Amino acid sequence: MDMESRDKQKKRGLKRFFNSFKYSWDGLKYAYKYEQSLTIHFGVALIVIIAGTILKINLTEWLLCLLLMGIVMATELINTSLEAVIDLVCPKIHPLAKIAKDTASAAVFVFSIVAFISGMIIFVPKIMLIVETLI
């Protein structure tokens, strides 16, 4: 693509602005439909929201939970896009393609572990208080 056609494609406007939301929504729907990990992340996010409501977590805890859920899902979406680009550029199995895919997946894994540990720090003490009152 030459610069002139790219400039035409990148013109600003209301239609382009609203299309950007449509494209983002299409990407989210695709990932939810075809990426098992994103479906799992959405399920865990729903559980966190329900648990946070039941256990009455405070504003700071809500903000941390929402931030971590967003980061985990965003890294999953970036991982999905990287995998698609790698498959496009390198349709045959190549050791460097495997490294790129595996390390992108590892980024999601690392954020997921951090989110899980943070969730335990927030929720376990609240659950322990409930258990103590029942005993």
N, C-alpha and C positions, 0 to 999 in steps of 0.2 A: 504494500500500500504506500503510495507516494504521499508527501506532506499535504498537497492540495486536497486530495480526497479525504485525508484524515481531518484536515481543518473543517471541511464541509460536514463531516460526520460529527464533529465535536462542537458544532454551533450550539449556543445556549438558547433556551426557550422554555416556555411552560410545558409544551408537549414532551420535550426531552426530559424535563424535571419529573413529570408524572410517570413517564416510561421507566425512569430509573427505579421507582418503587416497584413497578410491575416486574422488572427484570430481577430485582432482589427477591421478591416474593417467589418468582419462578425458581430461582436457585435454592431457596429454602424448601420449597415443595419437592424439588428433585432430590435434594439430600435427605429429606425426611422419608421419602418413598424408597430410595435405593441404598441408603447408608444405614446399616443396622446400628452402628455406634451412635448416630445422632438420635435415632429412635430411643435408644437406651438413655441417652443424656436427657431427652425430653421427659421420659418417665421418671428419672431420678429428680429432675427439677420439680415435677409435680408433687412427688413425695416430700421434697424439702419445703415446698410452699404449704402443703397440708400440715406437716409437722411444725413448721414455724408458726402457723396460725394456732394450732392446738396448744403448743408450748409457750405461746406469747413471747416470742423473741423480741428484743428491743430494736430500735431503729438502726443502730450501728450494726447489729447482727444481720438484720434484713439487708442492709446495704452491702455487707460483705458477701452474703449468700447470693444476692443478685449479681454482683460483680463477678464472682467466681463462676456462677452458672453461665453468664454471658461469655466469659473468656473461654471456658471449656467448649461451648458450642461454636464460638467463632473460630477457635483453632481447629475444630473438627471440620468446619466449612472450608477453611484454608487448606487443610489436609486433602479434602475431597477435590478441590480445584487443582491442587498440585498433582494429584494422581491422574486427573483427567488430562492435564497438559503433558505429563510424562508419557501417558499411553498414546497421545496424539503424536508426539515427537519421536517416540521410541516404541513402535508397536511390538517389536521383538523383545524377548527377555534379555536384559543387559545388566551386568553387575552394578553399574553406576545408577541405573534406573531403580534397582532394588534398594540401594543405599538411600537414594532420595526419598522413595516412598516410605521406607522403614523409619528414617529419621523424622519425617513429617508426622508419621503416626506416633513416634516416641514423644514428640512435643505435646500431642494431645494427652498421651498417657501421663506425662509429668504433671501437666496442669490438672488432670483428673485426680491424681494422688494428692496434690496440694489441696484441691477442693475437698476431697474426702477427709483429710486430716483436719482441715479447718472446720468442716461440718461436725466432726466428732468433738472438737474443742467447744463448739457452740452447743450442741445438742446433748451430749452425754451427761454433763452436770445437771441439766434440767430433767433428764429422764431419771437420773439417780435420786433427785429430790422427790420425784413422784413415787419411785419405788420405796424410798425410806418412809414416806408417809403412809404407805400401804402396809408396811411390815409392822 
